[in-house]
Amino acid sequence: MGILSWIIIGGLAGWIASKIMGTDESQGILGNIVVGILGGVIGGWIMSFIGKTGVSGFSLWSFIVALIGAVVLLWILKLFKRER
C-alpha cells in the first residue's frame, strides 16, 4: 500500500473516529491523518491477536481495521487526558 493510500485511509478513519469519540474540534486534518495511520497500525496489531489480517491494501476491510484502531487510540488518549 502506497503512502497516498495510507494518507487517504488514515485521514478518513481518523476523521470518522474523531467524530465517534467527540474529539473532532480539538484536532485538525493533520491530526486526523496521524490518528488514522496510527489507528491502522494499532488495528492491525489487534486483528493479529484474533487471527485476522490487518491493513492489507486499499479496501473496505483496511478502512474498518484502521477505524477500530483509531477509536481505540482516541479512547486511550481520552483516558490519559482525564487523569490530569
C-alpha positions in Angstrom: 0.0 0.0 0.0 1.5 3.3 -1.1 1.9 6.4 1.0 -1.0 8.1 -0.7 -3.3 5.2 0.3 -2.1 5.5 3.9 -2.9 9.2 3.9 -6.4 8.8 2.4 -7.5 5.8 4.5 -5.8 7.3 7.6 -7.5 10.7 7.1 -10.9 9.2 6.6 -10.5 6.7 9.5 -9.1 9.4 11.8 -11.9 11.9 10.9 -14.7 9.4 11.5 -13.1 8.1 14.7 -12.8 11.7 16.0 -16.5 12.2 15.2 -17.4 9.0 17.1 -15.2 9.9 20.1 -16.2 13.6 20.1 -12.6 14.9 19.6 -13.1 16.5 16.2 -12.9 20.0 17.4 -9.5 19.6 19.1 -7.6 18.1 16.1 -7.3 19.3 12.6 -6.8 17.5 9.3 -3.2 16.6 10.1 -4.2 15.2 13.5 -6.9 13.1 11.8 -4.4 11.7 9.3 -1.9 10.9 12.1 -4.6 9.3 14.3 -5.9 7.2 11.3 -2.4 6.0 10.3 -1.5 5.1 13.9 -5.0 3.5 14.1 -4.2 1.3 11.1 -1.1 0.1 12.9 -3.0 -0.5 16.2 -5.9 -2.1 14.4 -3.6 -4.4 12.5 -2.0 -5.4 15.8 -5.4 -6.0 17.4 -6.5 -8.1 14.4 -3.4 -10.3 14.6 -4.4 -11.3 18.1 -7.8 -12.6 16.9 -6.3 -14.3 13.8 -7.4 -11.9 11.1 -5.4 -9.8 8.7 -4.8 -6.2 9.3 -4.5 -3.4 6.8 -3.8 -5.2 3.5 -4.4 -2.6 0.8 -6.9 0.0 -0.3 -10.1 -1.8 0.7 -13.1 -1.6 3.0 -11.6 -4.1 5.4 -8.4 -2.0 5.7 -10.6 1.1 6.4 -12.6 -0.8 9.1 -9.4 -2.0 10.8 -7.9 1.5 10.8 -11.2 2.9 12.1 -11.2 0.4 15.0 -7.6 1.2 15.8 -8.2 4.9 15.7 -11.2 4.7 18.0 -9.0 2.6 20.5 -6.2 5.2 20.2 -8.5 8.1 20.9 -10.2 6.3 23.8 -6.7 5.7 25.4 -5.8 9.3 24.8 -9.0 10.5 26.5 -8.2 8.3 29.5 -4.9 10.0 29.9 -6.3 13.5 29.5 -9.0 12.8 32.2 -6.4 11.7 34.7 -4.6 15.1 34.6 
